[in-house]
Amino acid sequence: MASLNLGILAHVDAGKTSLTERLLYEAGVIDTVGSVDRGTTRTDTLALERQRGITIRSAVVSFTLGGTTVNLIDTPGHPDFVAEVERVLGVLDGAVLVVSAVEGVQPQTTVLMRTLRRLRIPTLVFVNKLDRSGADLDRTLAAVSDRLTPDTVPMTAARRQGTARAAAVPYTPDDAAFTGRLTELLAGHDDELLAAWAEGGGAALPYGRLRAALAEQTARAAVHPVYAGSAVTGAGVAALADGIARLLPGAGGDPRAPLSGTVFAVQRGAAGERVAYVRMGAGTLSVRDRPPLHRDGAVAGEGRVTAVRVFADGTDTAAACVPAGRIAKVWGLGEVRIGDTVGTPGPAAAPARHFAPPTLETVVAARRDTDRAALHTALVQLAEQDPLIGLRRDEDRGEIAVSLYGEVQKEVLQATLAGDYGVDVVFRPTTTLHVERVTGSGAAVEFDRKDGNPFLATVGLRVDPAPPGSGTAFRREVELGSLPYAFFAAVEETVHATLTQGLYGWQVADCTVTMTHSGYSARQSHAHAVFDKSMSSTSGDFRSLTPLVLMAALRQAGTQALEPVHRFRLDLPADALGAVLPVLGRLRALPRGPVAAGPGRHVLEGDILAAAVHVLERQLPTLSRGEGVLETAFGHYAPVTGEIPVRRRTGPDPRDRRAYLLAVRRRPGTVPHRTRAGGA
């Protein structure tokens, strides 16, 4: 049976979990439709999800649609949990983007659609909540075309919207206006269709041809059909299900090809073991197989598959194997991590960053000193499930800092630690995470046993700026055979680790580091050919020397500190503008002129520093009498104005050569090298 891995994405509260429930009901998987408010949905299984009525962790549920097995992945809509969405995108064959007919296009909607289009993921749009007061399909369609993409075509019309009797009526081939709009949209992406349309004098083409062209163009993410309805009442859901079956392409992959699968989620089983969610791209993974695990382009280990559970008919069932195109829970993959490739890496196996990294950080501490070890263990396990939550441990102070997307995520983290791990924690005030960007080029080199270099290694590095958003890259200008591979790997790993703390202590983003010099002391021995570590280069020499060289190159290149800026949308009563605008000015926000948004209401959009968002959230209820609605999403980084904040460093500081060398010599297991004659 064919399969389709389908993602449901939306801004928070647009109704995607309710839509998931309705699709399961329409497919006959469940007898009654679950409710988000009552905490009875199939995919929101965490206690916190049921309490808060929001999706926190992506969930997989399967149903059959026609002759296709649909693996539906319900993702969080709240921007604080965008990491869950990020790891799902790489395993999707298609997506449904849910938009509210009441609130319209919201900030997270824009971020999601931009990402879906950039990744060329075939996407249908579903305008939900036609039954809600204030629903306006025409207004929402205009916003979709204006703010998301003009390459859309409505597939249904609305009747009695804004009432409990709202209906979605599919357009038919007999509707000349519909076929005309469809022809015009499709001809804009197909020269043959355009020629046939022109030859016919602009008359609508046969609907069968249009339908085939719509499926083809949807499959390559050139156009996006828009459906409408209500997930609560079921209006329009049957038409959407028909569109999913007819327009979205099924999963590819040859079950007889070499094994290749992607791990997009890792959870803990009842006994604490790791359970990997794997989307098979090619080949077949069977129980008792010993597949290699690839991470960052290298083999990271080997698993021994002890159990497989494949998603089907609303649940997961034990199976002997999982073939290409399907999703399964797999036991026995050892120290597997999210993003790992099971088997042979495919052409898209490299991890990709689709959304901005976290912009906030907080120090978390156990209320009871006896829970400090348990807290560290719990945070490490949670970081396994959410790789974008970075942990930073200060050994000197015995503190752990956690990077976050927002205050809601912090509250959920606190509740999770208390409920699942029995660790009661407190947080320090949240601070903003800055980044550093390289402003010029710089180079430095240290030669083996020369000019005070105590390490048996030669390392030369050059740092150059890279385009914003491109990330960091490591290159070589030296011959690959000039060093043992382990030494090259040690340098590359240490470069990336060192860049987490730049000249001001912040992550250095968007630069290229090139290795320009290399050298080592070959294996030395005393009598009887006994290896003498003190006279021969080791990976430790390169790990210890690289931070000194890289920091010297960074100092020569120079870095600029930047702070995160969010886009905001503020919907509030018109008479509250006079109170809100001065506050925005004091917070250094840059609002654009207010736009009328209905009787007595205005919308303000603009940019605001991430550090000021929480302040505005606290003050808005008072400023707007509780009627203001604030929505924000990461926009960009901007240079810091005024005093540059310096982040406290962890570990030895390579900016201070003397202190760094002293700290390195004190490390357990460090062997002082003896000066000896001869060259490397």
C-alpha positions as CSV (number, residue, x, y, z in Angstrom):
1,M,0.0,0.0,0.0
2,A,1.2,3.5,-0.9
3,S,2.0,5.8,2.0
4,L,2.1,9.6,2.6
5,N,3.8,11.3,5.5
6,L,1.7,14.4,6.2
7,G,2.4,17.3,8.5
8,I,-0.3,19.5,10.1
9,L,1.1,23.0,10.8
10,A,-0.4,26.2,12.1
11,H,-0.1,29.2,14.4
12,V,-1.2,28.3,17.9
13,D,-5.0,28.0,18.4
14,A,-5.7,27.8,14.6
15,G,-7.3,24.4,15.2
16,K,-4.8,21.9,13.8
17,T,-5.2,19.3,16.5
18,S,-9.0,19.6,16.1
19,L,-8.5,19.0,12.4
20,T,-6.4,16.0,13.1
21,E,-9.2,14.6,15.3
22,R,-11.8,15.2,12.5
23,L,-9.6,13.5,9.9
24,L,-9.2,10.5,12.1
25,Y,-13.0,10.4,12.6
26,E,-13.8,10.8,8.9
27,A,-11.4,7.9,8.2
28,G,-13.1,5.7,10.8
29,V,-10.2,5.4,13.1
30,I,-12.0,6.9,16.1
31,D,-15.7,6.7,17.0
32,T,-16.0,10.1,18.6
33,V,-14.1,13.4,17.9
34,G,-11.8,14.3,20.8
35,S,-11.8,17.8,22.3
36,V,-8.8,20.0,23.0
37,D,-10.6,21.8,25.7
38,R,-11.6,18.6,27.4
39,G,-8.2,17.0,26.9
40,T,-9.5,14.0,25.0
41,T,-7.6,14.3,21.7
42,R,-5.6,11.3,20.3
43,T,-2.4,13.2,19.7
44,D,-2.1,15.4,22.7
45,T,-1.1,12.7,25.2
46,L,1.1,14.6,27.6
47,A,-0.6,15.7,30.8
48,L,0.7,19.2,30.2
49,E,-0.8,19.3,26.7
50,R,-4.2,18.3,28.1
51,Q,-3.9,20.8,30.9
52,R,-2.9,23.7,28.7
53,G,-4.8,22.8,25.6
54,I,-1.7,23.2,23.4
55,T,0.5,20.8,21.5
56,I,4.0,20.6,23.0
57,R,5.4,17.5,21.3
58,S,4.9,16.3,17.8
59,A,2.8,13.2,17.6
60,V,2.3,10.6,14.8
61,V,-1.0,8.9,14.1
62,S,-1.9,6.8,11.1
63,F,-5.1,6.3,9.0
64,T,-6.1,5.0,5.6
65,L,-7.3,7.4,2.9
66,G,-8.4,5.6,-0.2
67,G,-5.5,3.2,-1.0
68,T,-2.9,5.3,0.9
69,T,-1.7,4.9,4.4
70,V,-1.4,8.5,5.8
71,N,1.1,9.0,8.6
72,L,-0.2,12.3,10.1
73,I,2.2,14.3,12.2
74,D,0.5,16.9,14.4
75,T,3.0,19.6,15.3
76,P,3.0,22.4,17.9
77,G,1.8,25.8,16.8
78,H,3.2,27.9,19.6
79,P,6.5,29.5,18.5
80,D,8.2,28.4,21.8
81,F,8.1,24.8,20.5
82,V,9.3,25.5,17.0
83,A,12.1,22.9,17.5
84,E,9.5,20.2,17.2
85,V,8.4,21.6,13.9
86,E,11.9,21.9,12.6
87,R,12.8,18.3,13.0
88,V,9.6,17.1,11.4
89,L,10.0,19.1,8.2
90,G,12.7,16.9,6.8
91,V,10.5,13.8,6.8
92,L,7.4,15.2,5.2
93,D,6.0,14.3,1.8
94,G,3.3,17.0,2.1
95,A,1.7,19.4,4.5
96,V,-1.6,21.1,5.4
97,L,-1.2,24.6,6.7
98,V,-4.2,25.6,8.9
99,V,-5.3,29.3,9.0
100,S,-8.0,30.7,11.1
101,A,-10.9,32.4,9.3
102,V,-11.3,34.7,12.3
103,E,-7.7,35.7,13.2
104,G,-6.4,35.3,9.7
105,V,-2.7,35.1,8.8
106,Q,-0.7,35.3,12.0
107,P,3.1,35.7,12.5
108,Q,3.9,32.0,12.9
109,T,1.7,31.3,9.8
110,T,4.0,33.5,7.8
111,V,7.1,31.8,9.1
112,L,5.8,28.3,8.5
113,M,4.7,29.0,4.9
114,R,7.9,30.7,4.0
115,T,9.8,27.6,5.2
116,L,7.5,25.2,3.5
117,R,8.0,27.0,0.2
118,R,11.7,27.3,0.6
119,L,11.9,23.5,1.2
120,R,9.5,22.9,-1.7
121,I,7.2,20.8,0.4
122,P,3.8,20.3,-1.3
123,T,1.3,22.2,0.8
124,L,-2.5,22.5,1.0
125,V,-4.1,25.4,2.9
126,F,-7.1,24.8,5.1
127,V,-9.1,27.9,6.3
128,N,-10.6,26.7,9.6
129,K,-13.2,28.0,12.0
130,L,-15.9,29.1,9.4
131,D,-18.4,28.4,12.2
132,R,-16.9,31.0,14.5
133,S,-18.3,34.5,15.0
134,G,-16.2,36.9,12.9
135,A,-15.2,34.4,10.3
136,D,-14.6,35.9,6.9
137,L,-13.3,33.6,4.1
138,D,-12.8,36.3,1.5
139,R,-10.8,38.5,3.9
140,T,-8.7,35.4,4.9
141,L,-8.1,34.4,1.2
142,A,-6.9,38.0,0.5
143,A,-4.5,37.8,3.4
144,V,-3.2,34.4,2.3
145,S,-2.6,35.8,-1.2
146,D,-1.0,39.0,0.1
147,R,1.1,37.7,3.0
148,L,1.8,34.1,2.2
149,T,1.8,33.4,-1.5
150,P,-0.2,34.6,-4.6
151,D,0.0,31.0,-6.0
152,T,-3.2,29.8,-4.5
153,V,-6.6,28.8,-5.7
154,P,-9.8,28.5,-3.5
155,M,-11.3,25.0,-3.9
156,T,-14.4,25.7,-1.8
157,A,-16.9,28.5,-1.1
158,A,-18.4,29.4,2.3
159,R,-22.1,29.4,3.2
160,R,-23.6,30.8,6.4
161,Q,-20.1,31.5,7.8
162,G,-20.0,32.8,11.3
163,T,-22.8,30.5,12.5
164,A,-23.0,26.9,13.7
165,R,-24.6,26.0,10.4
166,A,-21.6,27.2,8.3
167,A,-20.9,25.0,5.3
168,A,-18.1,24.6,2.8
169,V,-19.3,23.9,-0.7
170,P,-16.7,22.6,-3.2
171,Y,-16.5,24.3,-6.6
172,T,-17.5,22.1,-9.5
173,P,-16.2,21.8,-13.1
174,D,-19.4,23.5,-14.2
175,D,-18.5,26.7,-12.4
176,A,-17.0,28.8,-15.2
177,A,-15.5,31.4,-12.7
178,F,-13.7,28.6,-10.8
179,T,-12.3,26.9,-13.9
180,G,-11.2,30.3,-15.2
181,R,-9.3,31.1,-12.1
182,L,-7.8,27.6,-12.1
183,T,-6.7,27.9,-15.7
184,E,-5.1,31.3,-15.2
185,L,-3.1,30.1,-12.2
186,L,-1.9,26.9,-13.7
187,A,-1.0,28.4,-17.1
188,G,1.3,30.8,-15.3
189,H,3.5,27.8,-14.3
190,D,3.1,25.6,-17.5
191,D,4.1,26.8,-21.0
192,E,2.2,24.0,-22.7
193,L,-0.9,24.8,-20.8
194,L,-0.5,28.5,-21.5
195,A,-0.1,27.8,-25.3
196,A,-3.2,25.5,-25.3
197,W,-5.2,28.2,-23.4
198,A,-4.1,30.9,-25.9
199,E,-5.0,28.7,-28.9
200,G,-8.4,28.3,-27.4
201,G,-9.0,32.0,-27.3
202,G,-8.8,32.1,-23.5
203,A,-11.6,29.6,-23.0
204,A,-11.3,27.2,-20.1
205,L,-9.5,24.0,-20.8
206,P,-11.0,20.6,-20.2
207,Y,-11.3,20.0,-16.5
208,G,-9.6,16.6,-16.6
209,R,-6.5,18.3,-17.9
210,L,-6.7,21.1,-15.3
211,R,-7.1,18.5,-12.5
212,A,-4.0,16.6,-13.7
213,A,-2.0,19.9,-14.0
214,L,-3.2,20.9,-10.5
215,A,-1.9,17.7,-9.0
216,E,1.4,18.0,-10.8
217,Q,2.0,21.6,-9.8
218,T,0.9,21.0,-6.2
219,A,3.3,18.0,-6.0
220,R,6.2,20.3,-6.9
221,A,5.0,23.1,-4.6
222,A,4.4,25.5,-7.4
223,V,0.7,26.1,-6.4
224,H,-1.3,25.7,-3.2
225,P,-5.0,24.7,-3.3
226,V,-7.0,26.4,-0.5
227,Y,-9.8,24.5,1.3
228,A,-12.1,25.9,3.9
229,G,-14.4,24.5,6.7
230,S,-14.7,23.8,10.4
231,A,-12.7,21.1,12.2
232,V,-15.3,21.3,15.0
233,T,-18.4,20.7,12.9
234,G,-16.7,18.7,10.1
235,A,-17.7,21.1,7.4
236,G,-15.3,21.0,4.4
237,V,-13.1,18.2,5.9
238,A,-14.3,15.6,3.4
239,A,-13.2,17.9,0.5
240,L,-9.8,18.5,2.2
241,A,-9.4,14.7,2.6
242,D,-10.1,14.3,-1.1
243,G,-7.5,16.9,-1.8
244,I,-4.9,15.2,0.3
245,A,-5.6,11.9,-1.4
246,R,-5.6,13.3,-5.0
247,L,-3.1,16.2,-4.9
248,L,-0.3,15.4,-2.5
249,P,2.4,13.0,-3.7
250,G,3.0,9.7,-1.9
251,A,6.3,8.7,-0.2
252,G,9.0,7.5,-2.6
253,G,11.8,5.1,-1.8
254,D,12.8,1.6,-2.9
255,P,12.5,-1.0,-0.2
256,R,15.2,-3.0,-1.9
257,A,17.7,-0.2,-2.0
258,P,20.5,0.3,0.6
259,L,19.1,1.2,4.0
260,S,18.6,4.9,4.8
261,G,16.3,6.4,7.4
262,T,16.1,9.7,9.3
263,V,15.6,10.0,13.1
264,F,13.3,12.9,13.7
265,A,12.3,12.3,17.3
266,V,13.8,10.4,20.3
267,Q,11.8,9.6,23.4
268,R,12.3,7.5,26.5
269,G,10.6,4.1,26.9
270,A,9.1,2.8,30.2
271,A,12.5,1.3,31.2
272,G,14.4,4.5,30.3
273,E,15.6,3.2,27.0
274,R,15.8,5.4,23.9
275,V,13.0,5.0,21.4
276,A,13.8,6.5,17.9
277,Y,11.1,7.7,15.5
278,V,12.5,6.8,12.1
279,R,11.2,7.8,8.7
280,M,12.6,5.3,6.2
281,G,13.8,6.9,3.0
282,A,15.1,3.7,1.3
283,G,15.6,0.1,2.0
284,T,14.0,-2.0,4.8
285,L,14.9,-2.0,8.5
286,S,14.3,-5.3,10.2
287,V,14.4,-6.6,13.8
288,R,18.0,-7.9,14.6
289,D,19.6,-5.7,12.0
290,R,22.8,-3.9,13.0
291,P,22.6,-0.6,11.0
292,P,25.3,2.0,11.3
293,L,24.4,5.4,12.6
294,H,25.7,8.4,10.8
295,R,26.0,11.8,12.4
296,D,27.5,15.0,10.9
297,G,28.9,13.0,8.0
298,A,30.7,10.4,10.1
299,V,29.8,7.0,11.6
300,A,28.6,7.6,15.2
301,G,28.0,4.0,16.2
302,E,26.0,0.9,15.4
303,G,22.6,-0.2,16.6
304,R,21.1,-3.6,17.1
305,V,17.4,-3.4,16.4
306,T,15.4,-5.2,19.1
307,A,11.9,-4.1,18.2
308,V,9.9,-2.2,15.6
309,R,6.4,-0.7,15.8
310,V,4.9,0.6,12.6
311,F,2.1,3.2,12.6
312,A,-1.2,2.0,11.1
313,D,-5.0,2.5,11.7
314,G,-4.7,5.0,14.5
315,T,-2.1,3.2,16.6
316,D,1.4,1.6,16.4
317,T,1.7,-2.2,16.0
318,A,4.6,-4.6,16.4
319,A,6.2,-5.5,13.1
320,A,9.2,-7.5,11.9
321,C,10.4,-4.7,9.6
322,V,9.6,-1.2,8.3
323,P,10.0,-0.5,4.5
324,A,10.9,2.6,2.7
325,G,8.3,5.4,2.9
326,R,7.0,4.4,6.3
327,I,7.4,5.8,9.8
328,A,8.2,3.5,12.8
329,K,9.3,3.5,16.4
330,V,12.6,1.6,16.7
331,W,14.3,0.2,19.8
332,G,17.9,-0.8,20.1
333,L,19.7,2.0,18.3
334,G,22.0,2.7,21.3
335,E,23.0,6.3,21.7
336,V,20.9,7.5,18.8
337,R,20.2,11.2,18.5
338,I,17.7,13.3,16.6
339,G,19.0,14.0,13.1
340,D,21.0,10.8,12.8
341,T,20.8,8.7,9.7
342,V,20.1,5.0,10.1
343,G,22.1,3.2,7.4
344,T,23.6,5.1,4.5
345,P,23.2,8.9,4.4
346,G,21.2,10.2,1.5
347,P,21.7,13.4,-0.5
348,A,19.7,15.4,2.0
349,A,21.0,13.7,5.1
350,A,22.9,16.7,6.4
351,P,21.1,18.5,9.2
352,A,19.5,21.8,8.2
353,R,18.5,24.8,10.3
354,H,15.1,26.0,9.1
355,F,14.2,28.4,11.9
356,A,16.0,30.8,14.0
357,P,17.9,29.5,17.1
358,P,16.6,30.3,20.6
359,T,17.1,33.9,21.6
360,L,16.7,33.6,25.4
361,E,18.7,31.9,28.2
362,T,18.0,31.2,31.9
363,V,19.9,29.6,34.7
364,V,18.0,26.7,36.2
365,A,18.8,25.4,39.7
366,A,17.3,22.7,41.9
367,R,15.5,23.9,45.0
368,R,17.2,21.1,47.0
369,D,20.9,20.6,46.8
370,T,20.4,16.9,46.8
371,D,18.6,17.1,43.5
372,R,21.5,18.7,41.6
373,A,22.7,15.5,40.0
374,A,19.2,14.4,39.2
375,L,18.6,17.9,37.5
376,H,21.6,17.5,35.3
377,T,20.5,14.0,34.2
378,A,17.0,15.2,33.5
379,L,18.1,18.2,31.5
380,V,20.4,16.0,29.4
381,Q,17.6,13.6,28.6
382,L,15.3,16.5,27.7
383,A,17.9,18.0,25.5
384,E,18.1,14.7,23.6
385,Q,14.4,15.1,22.8
386,D,14.8,18.8,21.9
387,P,18.3,19.5,20.3
388,L,17.6,23.2,20.0
389,I,17.4,23.5,23.8
390,G,21.1,24.1,24.4
391,L,22.7,23.3,27.8
392,R,25.6,25.4,29.0
393,R,27.3,24.2,32.2
394,D,29.5,26.5,34.3
395,E,31.7,24.1,36.3
396,D,33.2,26.9,38.4
397,R,29.8,28.0,39.7
398,G,28.1,24.7,39.4
399,E,25.3,26.2,37.3
400,I,23.4,25.0,34.2
401,A,22.0,27.5,31.7
402,V,19.3,26.5,29.3
403,S,18.5,28.3,26.0
404,L,14.8,28.8,25.3
405,Y,12.4,30.3,22.8
406,G,10.0,31.9,25.3
407,E,8.5,32.1,28.7
408,V,5.8,29.5,28.0
409,Q,8.6,27.0,27.2
410,K,10.2,27.8,30.6
411,E,7.0,27.2,32.4
412,V,6.5,23.8,30.6
413,L,10.1,22.9,31.4
414,Q,9.6,23.6,35.1
415,A,6.4,21.5,35.1
416,T,8.0,18.7,33.2
417,L,11.0,18.5,35.6
418,A,8.6,18.4,38.6
419,G,6.1,16.0,37.1
420,D,8.3,13.5,35.2
421,Y,11.5,13.7,37.2
422,G,10.5,14.8,40.6
423,V,12.9,17.7,40.6
424,D,11.6,21.0,41.8
425,V,13.5,23.9,40.2
426,V,13.8,27.7,40.2
427,F,14.8,29.9,37.3
428,R,16.8,33.1,37.3
429,P,15.4,36.0,35.3
430,T,15.6,35.3,31.5
431,T,18.3,37.0,29.6
432,T,18.7,37.7,25.9
433,L,21.1,35.6,23.8
434,H,23.2,37.7,21.6
435,V,25.4,36.5,18.7
436,E,28.7,37.7,17.2
437,R,29.4,38.2,13.6
438,V,32.9,38.4,12.1
439,T,33.6,41.9,10.6
440,G,36.8,41.2,8.7
441,S,39.4,38.6,8.0
442,G,42.0,37.4,10.4
443,A,44.7,34.7,10.6
444,A,47.0,33.1,13.1
445,V,49.4,30.2,13.3
446,E,51.3,28.3,16.0
447,F,54.2,26.0,15.0
448,D,55.2,22.8,16.7
449,R,57.7,23.5,19.6
450,K,58.3,27.2,18.5
451,D,57.7,30.5,20.1
452,G,56.4,29.2,23.3
453,N,54.0,26.6,21.9
454,P,53.9,23.8,24.5
455,F,51.9,21.5,22.3
456,L,53.3,19.0,19.7
457,A,51.1,20.4,16.9
458,T,51.2,23.0,14.2
459,V,47.8,24.7,13.5
460,G,47.1,27.7,11.3
461,L,43.6,29.1,10.9
462,R,42.0,31.9,8.9
463,V,38.6,33.4,9.7
464,D,36.4,35.1,7.1
465,P,32.9,36.4,7.3
466,A,30.1,34.5,5.6
467,P,26.6,35.7,4.5
468,P,24.0,36.1,7.3
469,G,22.2,32.9,8.0
470,S,24.8,30.6,6.3
471,G,26.1,29.3,9.6
472,T,29.7,28.3,10.3
473,A,31.9,26.1,8.0
474,F,35.3,24.5,8.3
475,R,37.6,24.3,5.2
476,R,41.1,23.0,4.6
477,E,43.8,24.5,2.4
478,V,46.3,21.9,3.6
479,E,46.7,18.5,2.1
480,L,44.5,15.8,3.6
481,G,47.5,13.6,4.0
482,S,49.5,16.1,5.9
483,L,47.9,14.9,9.2
484,P,46.3,11.7,10.4
485,Y,42.6,12.0,10.0
486,A,42.0,11.9,13.8
487,F,44.0,15.2,14.1
488,F,41.9,16.9,11.4
489,A,38.8,15.8,13.1
490,A,40.1,17.1,16.5
491,V,40.7,20.5,14.9
492,E,37.3,20.7,13.2
493,E,35.4,19.7,16.3
494,T,37.3,22.1,18.5
495,V,36.8,25.0,16.0
496,H,33.0,24.5,16.3
497,A,33.2,24.2,20.1
498,T,35.3,27.3,20.4
499,L,33.0,29.4,18.3
500,T,30.3,29.0,20.9
501,Q,32.1,31.7,22.9
502,G,33.6,34.5,20.8
503,L,35.4,37.7,21.8
504,Y,32.4,38.8,23.9
505,G,31.5,35.3,25.0
506,W,28.6,34.9,22.6
507,Q,28.1,32.3,19.8
508,V,30.0,33.4,16.6
509,A,27.6,33.0,13.7
510,D,28.1,33.0,9.9
511,C,31.8,32.6,9.3
512,T,34.2,30.3,7.5
513,V,37.3,28.9,9.3
514,T,40.0,27.6,7.0
515,M,43.0,25.5,8.1
516,T,46.1,27.0,6.5
517,H,48.9,25.2,8.3
518,S,49.3,21.8,9.8
519,G,52.1,19.6,11.2
520,Y,52.7,17.1,14.0
521,S,55.4,15.1,15.7
522,A,55.5,11.6,14.4
523,R,55.3,8.6,16.8
524,Q,58.4,8.5,19.0
525,S,59.7,5.8,21.2
526,H,62.5,4.9,23.6
527,A,64.2,1.6,23.5
528,H,62.2,-1.5,22.6
529,A,59.8,0.7,20.5
530,V,57.6,1.6,23.5
531,F,55.3,4.5,22.6
532,D,56.2,7.7,24.5
533,K,53.2,10.0,24.7
534,S,55.3,12.9,25.9
535,M,57.3,12.9,22.7
536,S,54.5,12.3,20.1
537,S,51.6,14.3,18.9
538,T,48.1,13.3,20.1
539,S,44.6,14.5,19.3
540,G,44.8,16.3,22.7
541,D,47.6,18.5,21.4
542,F,45.4,19.7,18.6
543,R,42.3,20.1,20.8
544,S,44.4,22.2,23.2
545,L,46.1,24.4,20.7
546,T,43.2,25.1,18.3
547,P,41.3,27.5,20.7
548,L,44.5,29.7,21.1
549,V,45.0,30.0,17.3
550,L,41.3,30.5,16.6
551,M,40.9,33.2,19.2
552,A,44.0,35.0,17.9
553,A,42.5,34.9,14.4
554,L,39.1,36.2,15.7
555,R,40.8,39.0,17.5
556,Q,42.5,40.1,14.3
557,A,39.3,39.8,12.3
558,G,37.1,41.5,14.8
559,T,33.5,40.7,15.7
560,Q,30.4,42.7,16.2
561,A,27.8,41.8,18.8
562,L,24.2,41.6,17.6
563,E,20.9,41.2,19.5
564,P,17.7,39.5,18.3
565,V,14.8,41.6,16.9
566,H,11.2,40.2,16.7
567,R,8.5,41.2,14.3
568,F,5.3,42.1,16.2
569,R,1.6,42.5,15.5
570,L,-0.5,44.3,18.0
571,D,-4.3,44.2,17.7
572,L,-5.9,46.6,20.2
573,P,-8.8,49.0,20.8
574,A,-8.4,52.3,18.9
575,D,-8.6,54.3,22.1
576,A,-5.7,52.4,23.5
577,L,-3.2,53.7,20.9
578,G,-2.4,56.8,22.9
579,A,-1.3,54.7,25.9
580,V,0.6,52.0,23.9
581,L,2.6,54.1,21.5
582,P,4.7,55.9,24.2
583,V,5.5,52.5,25.8
584,L,6.6,51.2,22.4
585,G,8.9,54.2,22.1
586,R,10.5,53.6,25.5
587,L,11.0,50.0,24.6
588,R,12.8,51.2,21.4
589,A,10.3,49.4,19.2
590,L,9.8,50.6,15.6
591,P,6.0,50.4,14.8
592,R,4.6,51.2,11.4
593,G,1.5,53.3,11.1
594,P,-1.7,51.8,12.7
595,V,-4.2,50.2,10.3
596,A,-7.9,50.1,11.0
597,A,-9.0,46.5,11.6
598,G,-12.8,46.8,12.1
599,P,-15.0,49.0,14.2
600,G,-13.0,50.5,17.0
601,R,-9.9,48.5,16.6
602,H,-6.4,49.1,15.1
603,V,-3.5,46.9,14.2
604,L,0.1,47.9,14.7
605,E,3.0,46.0,13.1
606,G,6.7,46.6,13.5
607,D,10.0,45.5,15.1
608,I,10.8,45.2,18.8
609,L,13.9,44.0,20.6
610,A,13.6,40.4,21.9
611,A,14.6,41.6,25.3
612,A,11.6,44.0,25.4
613,V,8.9,41.5,24.3
614,H,8.2,40.1,27.8
615,V,8.0,43.7,29.2
616,L,5.4,44.6,26.7
617,E,3.5,41.4,27.4
618,R,3.3,42.3,31.1
619,Q,2.1,45.8,30.5
620,L,-0.3,45.3,27.6
621,P,-3.3,44.1,29.7
622,T,-3.2,47.3,31.7
623,L,-2.6,49.5,28.6
624,S,-5.5,48.0,26.6
625,R,-8.0,47.0,29.4
626,G,-7.2,43.4,28.7
627,E,-8.4,43.7,25.1
628,G,-5.0,43.9,23.3
629,V,-3.5,40.8,21.5
630,L,0.2,40.7,20.9
631,E,1.9,38.2,18.5
632,T,5.6,38.1,17.9
633,A,8.1,36.0,15.8
634,F,11.8,36.2,15.4
635,G,12.8,38.7,12.6
636,H,16.5,39.3,12.4
637,Y,19.6,40.3,14.3
638,A,20.7,43.9,14.7
639,P,23.9,45.5,15.9
640,V,23.9,46.3,19.6
641,T,23.7,50.0,20.3
642,G,25.4,51.3,23.4
643,E,27.4,49.2,25.8
644,I,28.1,45.7,24.5
645,P,27.0,43.0,26.9
646,V,29.7,40.5,27.8
647,R,28.7,36.9,28.6
648,R,30.5,35.0,31.4
649,R,32.7,32.3,29.8
650,T,32.8,28.7,30.8
651,G,36.0,26.7,30.8
652,P,39.6,27.9,30.1
653,D,39.6,31.3,28.4
654,P,41.8,31.2,25.2
655,R,41.8,35.0,25.0
656,D,44.3,35.0,28.0
657,R,47.2,32.9,26.8
658,R,48.9,32.6,30.1
659,A,45.8,31.7,32.1
660,Y,44.6,29.3,29.4
661,L,47.9,27.4,29.3
662,L,47.8,27.2,33.1
663,A,44.3,25.9,33.1
664,V,45.0,23.3,30.4
665,R,48.1,22.0,32.3
666,R,45.9,21.4,35.3
667,R,43.5,19.2,33.4
668,P,43.4,15.6,34.5
669,G,45.5,13.4,32.2
670,T,47.5,16.2,30.7
671,V,51.0,15.1,29.9
672,P,53.8,17.8,29.8
673,H,55.9,17.4,26.7
674,R,59.6,17.2,26.8
675,T,61.7,19.3,24.5
676,R,63.7,17.1,22.2
677,A,65.8,17.5,19.1
678,G,64.7,16.8,15.6
679,G,61.9,18.1,13.4
680,A,58.4,16.9,12.8
